[in-house]
Amino acid sequence: MITLNELRAYIKSKRAERWKLKLLKQSFDTFNQLDSIKKLSNSWDSKYPCLNDNTGTTPFDAHYIYHPAWAARIIKEINPEKHLDISSTLHFCTILSAFVKTEFYDYRPALLTLSNLKSTSADLTNLFFESNSVDSISCMHTIEHVGLGRYGDKIDPDGDFKAIAELQRVVKAGGSLLIVVPVGKPKIMFNAHRIYSFELINDLFTNFELRNFSLIDDSGNYLENADKNLVANLS
């Protein structure tokens, strides 16, 4: 049953929507009055209202802007002949492939057709790469999902542990592994993702040396070479 406050909020949102549409029509009429050349047709029937983009700054998802930027800078330093990526955002592998030969693998393969980029399927809990064979690999905002069934993978409470074990198995001595996961108060938010404490995720990567720990806090601030103790204060 809808509450009075919910009804009021609904009415308020509808009024705001009507007001924005009225302003849009005024802008449309002004544009047509000023458009003396009319090089393109412009009718009210073909309108495509975008009513929420007039903001003071450009909004963005801090997690998905900063972490690929962080990884790209690391890979520039590493300068590998080839880089493998497991299920990170497609924006990362597609742009990276302009500069580095890149292979992208996902449980649900992405049908990408770009030069210098290979894209095919792989199961992160059972990778087909030989042990100690990979020089440079990334797996960003992926491990936390494995085993929760969100993307069609089978339910497995140890899916994330198995994924980490596989990543460690395939990286050669002296190789580089770039990992991004949610950190904060450890818990499962079924079936979206897991959140890890710094200690838990760090201790799972045995025989690896942590070279760079950067953090995006709850306010969306990017903290390069962050203090690991900050993680305990995150949600």
Contacts in CASP RR format, 6 or more apart in sequence:
PFRMAT RR
TARGET T0000
AUTHOR 0000-0000-0000
METHOD contacts of the structure
MODEL  1
MITLNELRAYIKSKRAERWKLKLLKQSFDTFNQLDSIKKLSNSWDSKYPC
LNDNTGTTPFDAHYIYHPAWAARIIKEINPEKHLDISSTLHFCTILSAFV
KTEFYDYRPALLTLSNLKSTSADLTNLFFESNSVDSISCMHTIEHVGLGR
YGDKIDPDGDFKAIAELQRVVKAGGSLLIVVPVGKPKIMFNAHRIYSFEL
INDLFTNFELRNFSLIDDSGNYLENADKNLVANLS
2 10 0 8 1.000
17 51 0 8 1.000
20 49 0 8 1.000
20 51 0 8 1.000
21 49 0 8 1.000
21 51 0 8 1.000
24 47 0 8 1.000
24 49 0 8 1.000
24 51 0 8 1.000
25 44 0 8 1.000
28 42 0 8 1.000
28 44 0 8 1.000
28 47 0 8 1.000
31 42 0 8 1.000
32 42 0 8 1.000
35 42 0 8 1.000
62 216 0 8 1.000
62 220 0 8 1.000
62 221 0 8 1.000
62 222 0 8 1.000
63 141 0 8 1.000
63 216 0 8 1.000
63 220 0 8 1.000
64 89 0 8 1.000
64 91 0 8 1.000
64 141 0 8 1.000
66 216 0 8 1.000
66 220 0 8 1.000
66 222 0 8 1.000
67 140 0 8 1.000
67 141 0 8 1.000
67 180 0 8 1.000
67 216 0 8 1.000
68 88 0 8 1.000
68 89 0 8 1.000
68 91 0 8 1.000
68 92 0 8 1.000
68 95 0 8 1.000
68 140 0 8 1.000
70 180 0 8 1.000
70 214 0 8 1.000
70 222 0 8 1.000
70 224 0 8 1.000
71 88 0 8 1.000
71 92 0 8 1.000
71 138 0 8 1.000
71 140 0 8 1.000
71 178 0 8 1.000
71 180 0 8 1.000
72 92 0 8 1.000
72 95 0 8 1.000
72 96 0 8 1.000
74 176 0 8 1.000
74 178 0 8 1.000
74 212 0 8 1.000
75 83 0 8 1.000
75 96 0 8 1.000
75 100 0 8 1.000
75 136 0 8 1.000
75 138 0 8 1.000
75 178 0 8 1.000
78 136 0 8 1.000
78 176 0 8 1.000
80 100 0 8 1.000
80 135 0 8 1.000
80 136 0 8 1.000
80 176 0 8 1.000
81 100 0 8 1.000
81 101 0 8 1.000
81 135 0 8 1.000
82 100 0 8 1.000
82 101 0 8 1.000
82 102 0 8 1.000
82 103 0 8 1.000
82 135 0 8 1.000
82 136 0 8 1.000
83 96 0 8 1.000
83 100 0 8 1.000
83 101 0 8 1.000
83 102 0 8 1.000
83 103 0 8 1.000
83 136 0 8 1.000
83 137 0 8 1.000
83 138 0 8 1.000
84 102 0 8 1.000
84 103 0 8 1.000
84 104 0 8 1.000
84 105 0 8 1.000
84 129 0 8 1.000
84 134 0 8 1.000
84 136 0 8 1.000
84 137 0 8 1.000
84 138 0 8 1.000
85 92 0 8 1.000
85 93 0 8 1.000
85 96 0 8 1.000
85 102 0 8 1.000
85 103 0 8 1.000
85 104 0 8 1.000
85 105 0 8 1.000
85 137 0 8 1.000
85 138 0 8 1.000
85 139 0 8 1.000
85 140 0 8 1.000
86 105 0 8 1.000
86 106 0 8 1.000
86 122 0 8 1.000
86 124 0 8 1.000
86 127 0 8 1.000
86 137 0 8 1.000
86 138 0 8 1.000
86 139 0 8 1.000
86 142 0 8 1.000
86 167 0 8 1.000
87 105 0 8 1.000
87 106 0 8 1.000
87 107 0 8 1.000
87 124 0 8 1.000
87 139 0 8 1.000
87 142 0 8 1.000
88 138 0 8 1.000
88 139 0 8 1.000
88 140 0 8 1.000
88 141 0 8 1.000
88 142 0 8 1.000
88 180 0 8 1.000
89 140 0 8 1.000
89 141 0 8 1.000
90 104 0 8 1.000
90 110 0 8 1.000
90 112 0 8 1.000
92 138 0 8 1.000
92 140 0 8 1.000
93 102 0 8 1.000
93 104 0 8 1.000
93 112 0 8 1.000
93 117 0 8 1.000
93 119 0 8 1.000
94 112 0 8 1.000
94 114 0 8 1.000
94 117 0 8 1.000
96 102 0 8 1.000
97 114 0 8 1.000
97 115 0 8 1.000
97 116 0 8 1.000
97 117 0 8 1.000
98 116 0 8 1.000
100 116 0 8 1.000
101 116 0 8 1.000
102 116 0 8 1.000
102 117 0 8 1.000
102 118 0 8 1.000
103 117 0 8 1.000
103 118 0 8 1.000
103 119 0 8 1.000
103 120 0 8 1.000
104 110 0 8 1.000
104 112 0 8 1.000
104 117 0 8 1.000
104 118 0 8 1.000
104 119 0 8 1.000
104 120 0 8 1.000
105 119 0 8 1.000
105 120 0 8 1.000
105 121 0 8 1.000
105 122 0 8 1.000
106 119 0 8 1.000
106 121 0 8 1.000
106 122 0 8 1.000
107 121 0 8 1.000
107 122 0 8 1.000
107 123 0 8 1.000
107 124 0 8 1.000
107 151 0 8 1.000
107 152 0 8 1.000
107 153 0 8 1.000
108 121 0 8 1.000
108 151 0 8 1.000
108 152 0 8 1.000
109 119 0 8 1.000
109 120 0 8 1.000
109 121 0 8 1.000
110 119 0 8 1.000
111 119 0 8 1.000
112 119 0 8 1.000
122 128 0 8 1.000
123 153 0 8 1.000
124 139 0 8 1.000
124 142 0 8 1.000
124 143 0 8 1.000
124 146 0 8 1.000
124 162 0 8 1.000
124 163 0 8 1.000
124 166 0 8 1.000
124 167 0 8 1.000
125 146 0 8 1.000
125 153 0 8 1.000
125 156 0 8 1.000
125 159 0 8 1.000
125 162 0 8 1.000
125 163 0 8 1.000
125 166 0 8 1.000
126 166 0 8 1.000
127 166 0 8 1.000
127 167 0 8 1.000
127 169 0 8 1.000
127 170 0 8 1.000
129 170 0 8 1.000
130 170 0 8 1.000
131 169 0 8 1.000
131 170 0 8 1.000
132 169 0 8 1.000
132 170 0 8 1.000
132 171 0 8 1.000
132 172 0 8 1.000
132 173 0 8 1.000
133 170 0 8 1.000
133 172 0 8 1.000
134 170 0 8 1.000
134 171 0 8 1.000
134 172 0 8 1.000
134 175 0 8 1.000
135 172 0 8 1.000
135 175 0 8 1.000
135 176 0 8 1.000
136 175 0 8 1.000
136 176 0 8 1.000
137 167 0 8 1.000
137 170 0 8 1.000
137 171 0 8 1.000
137 176 0 8 1.000
137 177 0 8 1.000
137 178 0 8 1.000
138 177 0 8 1.000
138 178 0 8 1.000
138 179 0 8 1.000
139 163 0 8 1.000
139 167 0 8 1.000
139 177 0 8 1.000
139 178 0 8 1.000
139 179 0 8 1.000
139 180 0 8 1.000
140 178 0 8 1.000
140 179 0 8 1.000
140 180 0 8 1.000
141 180 0 8 1.000
141 181 0 8 1.000
141 182 0 8 1.000
142 163 0 8 1.000
143 160 0 8 1.000
143 163 0 8 1.000
143 164 0 8 1.000
143 179 0 8 1.000
143 181 0 8 1.000
144 160 0 8 1.000
144 181 0 8 1.000
144 182 0 8 1.000
144 193 0 8 1.000
144 194 0 8 1.000
144 195 0 8 1.000
144 196 0 8 1.000
145 151 0 8 1.000
145 153 0 8 1.000
145 192 0 8 1.000
145 193 0 8 1.000
145 194 0 8 1.000
146 153 0 8 1.000
146 156 0 8 1.000
146 159 0 8 1.000
146 160 0 8 1.000
146 162 0 8 1.000
146 163 0 8 1.000
147 153 0 8 1.000
147 154 0 8 1.000
147 155 0 8 1.000
147 156 0 8 1.000
147 157 0 8 1.000
147 159 0 8 1.000
147 160 0 8 1.000
148 155 0 8 1.000
148 188 0 8 1.000
148 190 0 8 1.000
148 191 0 8 1.000
148 192 0 8 1.000
148 193 0 8 1.000
148 194 0 8 1.000
149 155 0 8 1.000
149 191 0 8 1.000
150 191 0 8 1.000
150 192 0 8 1.000
150 193 0 8 1.000
156 162 0 8 1.000
160 194 0 8 1.000
161 204 0 8 1.000
164 204 0 8 1.000
164 205 0 8 1.000
167 177 0 8 1.000
167 179 0 8 1.000
168 177 0 8 1.000
168 205 0 8 1.000
168 206 0 8 1.000
168 207 0 8 1.000
168 208 0 8 1.000
171 177 0 8 1.000
177 205 0 8 1.000
177 208 0 8 1.000
179 201 0 8 1.000
179 205 0 8 1.000
181 194 0 8 1.000
181 196 0 8 1.000
181 201 0 8 1.000
182 193 0 8 1.000
182 194 0 8 1.000
182 195 0 8 1.000
182 196 0 8 1.000
183 195 0 8 1.000
183 196 0 8 1.000
183 197 0 8 1.000
183 198 0 8 1.000
183 201 0 8 1.000
183 215 0 8 1.000
183 231 0 8 1.000
183 234 0 8 1.000
184 195 0 8 1.000
184 196 0 8 1.000
184 197 0 8 1.000
184 198 0 8 1.000
184 231 0 8 1.000
184 232 0 8 1.000
184 234 0 8 1.000
184 235 0 8 1.000
185 195 0 8 1.000
185 197 0 8 1.000
185 232 0 8 1.000
185 234 0 8 1.000
185 235 0 8 1.000
186 194 0 8 1.000
186 195 0 8 1.000
186 196 0 8 1.000
186 197 0 8 1.000
186 200 0 8 1.000
187 194 0 8 1.000
187 195 0 8 1.000
188 194 0 8 1.000
188 195 0 8 1.000
189 195 0 8 1.000
197 231 0 8 1.000
197 232 0 8 1.000
198 213 0 8 1.000
198 228 0 8 1.000
198 231 0 8 1.000
198 232 0 8 1.000
202 210 0 8 1.000
202 228 0 8 1.000
212 225 0 8 1.000
213 225 0 8 1.000
213 226 0 8 1.000
213 228 0 8 1.000
214 222 0 8 1.000
214 223 0 8 1.000
214 224 0 8 1.000
214 225 0 8 1.000
214 226 0 8 1.000
215 222 0 8 1.000
215 223 0 8 1.000
215 226 0 8 1.000
215 230 0 8 1.000
215 231 0 8 1.000
216 222 0 8 1.000
216 223 0 8 1.000
217 223 0 8 1.000
217 230 0 8 1.000
217 234 0 8 1.000
218 234 0 8 1.000
218 235 0 8 1.000
223 230 0 8 1.000
END
